[in-house]
Amino acid sequence: MEFSEITKLIELFEEGTIREFDLKHQDIELYLSKNQQGKISRSTTGEPVQSAPVPTEQETVQAEEKPAPAAGGTAETGKTVNSPIVGVAYLSSDPGKPPFKKAGDRVEVGDTLCIVEAMKIMNEITSDVTGTVSEILVTNEEVVEYGQPLFRIV
């Protein structure tokens, strides 16, 4: 079984209504469950979370930042906040609640911009600059890739 097939199974599971899924195929064993609430994980290292955290431990994932690309030949000021992991981006803490930040909102160092869920672990993406959100580059519940731009802060 190829890695892409496994990731597709995970995506379909997350989108579907099935609560548990167990697959044993050749040397692969995969168990997925929606029966436990995801936990917010934070890491100050900026590295993707590699393993499940201890239930009482919380870490902060610091978003990667790169200079914003030039647009139409003019240099855009500010920083682009990129996803440090592959996952699903959530712009608010719960469905129906207001987003963490909107375009035009002021952000301080450490403010939560969004959450990226990976393998049922909720990773807070925080700002490491002070400024104003000039653009939100993803939509709520969008699947994001490693290094994908999420926010532009000026």
VENFENFEN-V35474 format. One line per field, one symbol per residue. ss: DSSP state (H for helix, E for strand, L for the rest). Layout:
ss->???
//
This chain:
ss->LLHHHHHHHHHHHHHLLLLEEEEEELLEEEEEELLLLLEEELLLLLLLLLLLLLLLLLLLEELEEEELLLELLELLLLEEEELLLLEEEELLLLLLLLLLLLLLLEELLLLEEEEEEELLEEEEEELLLLEEEEEELLLLLEEELLLLEEEEEL
//
